Amino acid sequence: MVSAPVHPSRRTVTKGVGWAVPTIALGAAAPALAASPCSCTPNGCPSMGFGGALDGNGWKLSTVGTFTGGTTRYSGTYAPSTGGNASCNSVTGGTGGGSISGAIVMEGDPTAAGASITYSKSVCLQAGRTYTFTWNWNSFNANNRSMFLDAQLTSCSGTVVATAAQVQALGRTTNNRGSRMLTVTPTATSLYTFEFIGTFGTTPAYDSACNRYANDIGFTAPLCSGG
């Protein structure tokens, strides 16, 4: 008499599958052990130099809106032009802007309202320590459309934790220059983002050749102290 083949019972199959579960569970849990994207190990003041290029030393450029021509460049030496849109408004920039070395120059001409240029870098800061960032700026002001430059530090979650006074390159005025400072004492040791944000005036409207050119602002790399 031939014996009938023996098939595993559902209980046996279930037991076999059960042995595989711990391996799968361990694999799924592994990513949770990875370091937080906000975590970092501070070592005094972060390196803030531009690295001799537009995208050097970890700095990143982003834009919102449409621009004619370029938006931002790195310049070994930046001196705003003493000319201007004189055929439209009889204004020249003058020499008030002077010159600065190793500058990022925001010189975009947006085609519509709401455009912006952001130049940013991630920095590691330690809780309880006070950091001061200082930089120089100059501006070309003779064009019709104003430009504004803000600087701020944001947390890893996107909260603004410190700001600097705004630079204003008002349309049809004389070139200008100055310096700015941003000071912060972080409450958490974490990665933060240092941002330069360029925005543009909405008047006069972008409706003629004379109104298509916005003013320009150049600035040096922030110098960090106190960290």
C-alpha positions as CSV (number, residue, x, y, z in Angstrom):
1,M,0.0,0.0,0.0
2,V,1.4,3.4,-1.1
3,S,1.3,6.1,1.6
4,A,-0.4,9.4,0.7
5,P,2.0,12.3,0.4
6,V,2.3,14.5,3.5
7,H,1.6,18.2,3.0
8,P,2.5,20.8,5.6
9,S,-0.4,22.0,7.6
10,R,-1.4,25.7,7.8
11,R,0.1,25.7,11.3
12,T,3.5,24.5,10.0
13,V,3.5,27.1,7.2
14,T,2.6,29.8,9.6
15,K,5.4,28.8,11.9
16,G,7.8,29.0,9.0
17,V,6.7,32.5,8.0
18,G,6.9,33.6,11.6
19,W,10.7,32.9,11.7
20,A,11.2,35.4,8.9
21,V,9.4,38.3,10.6
22,P,12.2,39.4,12.9
23,T,14.6,39.8,9.9
24,I,12.2,42.0,8.0
25,A,11.4,44.1,11.1
26,L,15.0,44.7,11.8
27,G,15.6,45.9,8.3
28,A,12.7,48.3,8.4
29,A,13.8,49.8,11.7
30,A,17.4,50.6,10.5
31,P,16.6,54.0,9.0
32,A,15.3,55.2,12.3
33,L,18.8,54.9,13.7
34,A,20.2,57.4,11.2
35,A,21.3,60.8,12.4
36,S,18.8,63.7,12.2
37,P,19.3,65.9,9.2
38,C,19.5,68.8,11.6
39,S,22.2,67.4,13.8
40,C,25.8,68.6,13.5
41,T,29.0,69.0,15.5
42,P,30.0,72.7,15.9
43,N,33.6,73.8,15.8
44,G,33.7,77.5,16.5
45,C,32.7,79.9,13.7
46,P,31.6,78.3,10.5
47,S,33.5,79.0,7.3
48,M,31.5,81.7,5.4
49,G,33.8,82.5,2.5
50,F,32.4,82.4,-1.0
51,G,35.2,80.2,-2.3
52,G,36.0,82.3,-5.3
53,A,33.0,81.2,-7.3
54,L,29.2,81.6,-7.4
55,D,28.7,78.1,-6.1
56,G,31.8,77.9,-3.9
57,N,32.1,76.7,-0.3
58,G,28.6,75.2,0.0
59,W,26.7,78.4,-1.0
60,K,23.6,77.8,-3.2
61,L,21.6,80.0,-5.5
62,S,17.9,79.8,-6.0
63,T,15.4,82.1,-7.8
64,V,11.7,82.7,-8.0
65,G,10.2,84.2,-11.1
66,T,11.5,85.0,-14.6
67,F,14.5,87.3,-15.2
68,T,16.0,88.8,-18.3
69,G,19.7,87.9,-18.6
70,G,21.6,86.6,-15.6
71,T,20.6,87.0,-12.0
72,T,23.7,86.7,-9.8
73,R,27.5,86.5,-10.3
74,Y,30.7,86.3,-8.4
75,S,33.1,89.3,-8.9
76,G,36.7,89.5,-7.8
77,T,36.2,93.3,-7.5
78,Y,32.8,95.0,-7.8
79,A,32.4,98.7,-8.4
80,P,29.0,99.9,-9.4
81,S,28.9,101.8,-12.7
82,T,28.9,105.6,-12.6
83,G,26.6,105.6,-15.6
84,G,23.0,104.5,-15.6
85,N,19.7,104.7,-17.5
86,A,20.3,108.4,-18.3
87,S,18.4,108.3,-21.5
88,C,15.2,107.5,-19.5
89,N,15.6,109.5,-16.3
90,S,18.8,111.6,-16.5
91,V,20.2,109.9,-13.4
92,T,23.7,108.6,-13.1
93,G,24.9,106.4,-10.3
94,G,27.9,108.4,-9.1
95,T,30.8,107.0,-7.2
96,G,29.1,106.5,-3.8
97,G,29.1,102.7,-4.2
98,G,32.9,102.5,-4.0
99,S,34.3,99.0,-4.6
100,I,34.4,95.7,-2.7
101,S,36.4,92.6,-3.3
102,G,35.3,89.0,-3.6
103,A,31.6,89.9,-3.9
104,I,28.4,88.2,-4.9
105,V,26.5,90.6,-7.1
106,M,22.7,90.3,-7.5
107,E,21.8,92.0,-10.7
108,G,18.6,90.4,-11.9
109,D,16.0,92.2,-14.0
110,P,12.6,90.5,-13.2
111,T,9.8,90.5,-15.7
112,A,7.0,90.5,-13.1
113,A,6.2,91.2,-9.5
114,G,7.1,88.7,-6.8
115,A,10.5,87.7,-8.2
116,S,13.3,87.0,-5.8
117,I,16.9,85.7,-5.6
118,T,18.2,83.7,-2.6
119,Y,21.8,82.9,-1.9
120,S,22.2,80.6,1.1
121,K,24.6,78.3,3.1
122,S,24.0,75.7,5.9
123,V,26.0,76.4,9.1
124,C,26.5,74.5,12.3
125,L,25.9,76.6,15.4
126,Q,26.2,75.7,19.1
127,A,23.5,76.4,21.6
128,G,24.3,79.2,24.1
129,R,27.1,80.7,22.1
130,T,26.8,84.2,20.5
131,Y,27.7,84.5,16.8
132,T,28.1,87.8,15.0
133,F,28.2,87.9,11.2
134,T,29.3,91.2,9.4
135,W,29.6,92.0,5.7
136,N,30.0,95.0,3.4
137,W,27.7,96.0,0.6
138,N,27.4,98.5,-2.2
139,S,24.7,99.2,-4.7
140,F,24.0,100.6,-8.2
141,N,20.9,102.8,-7.8
142,A,20.4,104.7,-11.1
143,N,17.9,102.4,-12.7
144,N,14.1,102.9,-12.3
145,R,13.3,99.7,-10.4
146,S,14.4,99.5,-6.8
147,M,16.1,96.5,-5.3
148,F,16.1,95.3,-1.7
149,L,18.5,92.9,0.1
150,D,17.6,91.1,3.4
151,A,19.8,88.7,5.4
152,Q,18.4,86.2,7.9
153,L,19.2,83.0,9.7
154,T,16.6,80.3,9.8
155,S,16.4,77.1,11.9
156,C,16.3,73.6,10.5
157,S,12.5,73.8,10.7
158,G,12.4,77.0,8.7
159,T,11.8,79.5,11.6
160,V,13.6,82.8,11.2
161,V,15.8,83.3,14.3
162,A,17.7,86.4,13.4
163,T,17.7,89.2,10.8
164,A,19.8,92.1,9.7
165,A,18.7,95.6,8.6
166,Q,17.5,95.7,5.0
167,V,19.7,97.3,2.3
168,Q,17.6,99.5,0.0
169,A,18.8,100.4,-3.5
170,L,16.0,102.9,-4.4
171,G,15.4,103.7,-8.0
172,R,16.8,106.9,-9.5
173,T,19.2,107.7,-6.6
174,T,22.9,107.8,-6.1
175,N,25.0,104.7,-5.7
176,N,25.5,103.8,-2.0
177,R,27.5,101.6,0.3
178,G,27.6,100.4,3.9
179,S,27.9,97.4,6.2
180,R,25.5,95.1,8.0
181,M,25.5,92.8,11.0
182,L,23.5,89.9,12.2
183,T,23.9,88.5,15.8
184,V,22.3,85.4,17.1
185,T,22.6,83.2,20.2
186,P,21.1,79.8,19.3
187,T,18.9,77.9,21.7
188,A,19.7,74.6,20.1
189,T,22.8,73.1,18.6
190,S,21.8,72.4,15.1
191,L,22.2,73.2,11.4
192,Y,20.9,76.7,10.4
193,T,20.6,78.4,7.1
194,F,22.2,81.8,6.4
195,E,20.3,83.5,3.6
196,F,20.8,86.6,1.5
197,I,17.4,87.4,-0.2
198,G,17.1,89.9,-3.0
199,T,13.6,91.3,-3.9
200,F,12.5,94.0,-6.3
201,G,10.1,97.0,-6.3
202,T,6.8,96.6,-8.1
203,T,6.7,100.2,-9.4
204,P,7.2,101.4,-12.0
205,A,5.5,98.6,-13.9
206,Y,7.5,96.4,-16.2
207,D,6.1,98.0,-19.3
208,S,8.9,99.8,-21.2
209,A,12.6,99.6,-21.9
210,C,13.2,102.2,-19.2
211,N,11.4,100.2,-16.5
212,R,12.9,96.8,-17.3
213,Y,16.2,97.3,-15.5
214,A,16.4,96.9,-11.7
215,N,19.2,98.2,-9.5
216,D,22.0,95.9,-8.4
217,I,23.5,95.1,-4.9
218,G,26.8,93.4,-4.2
219,F,28.0,92.1,-0.9
220,T,31.0,90.4,0.6
221,A,31.0,87.1,2.5
222,P,29.9,87.3,6.1
223,L,32.8,87.4,8.6
224,C,31.9,85.3,11.7
225,S,33.2,86.2,15.2
226,G,32.4,85.2,18.7
227,G,31.7,81.5,18.0
